[in-house]
Amino acid sequence: MKSAGKAASTMPAEEKEWMAESDLRTLIEAEKIKMDASRMKAAMKKRAEMKKALDGVKG
């Protein structure tokens, strides 16, 4: 996983706190999706559709 690197280290403490809370909410939501078979299936279907569309753009 890529690190935010220097940019994150120069953020104000308040912004770092907000980012950590936002990241935690994202991780919690991802776990909920992984545990819900129908949501996971729908997400993977959408992923395949988007990948196909992007591959078409690449040429």
HELIX and SHEET records of a PDB file:
HELIX    1   1 LYS A    6  SER A    9  1                                   4    
HELIX    2   2 ALA A   13  MET A   35  1                                  23    
HELIX    3   3 ALA A   37  LYS A   58  1                                  22    
END                                                                             
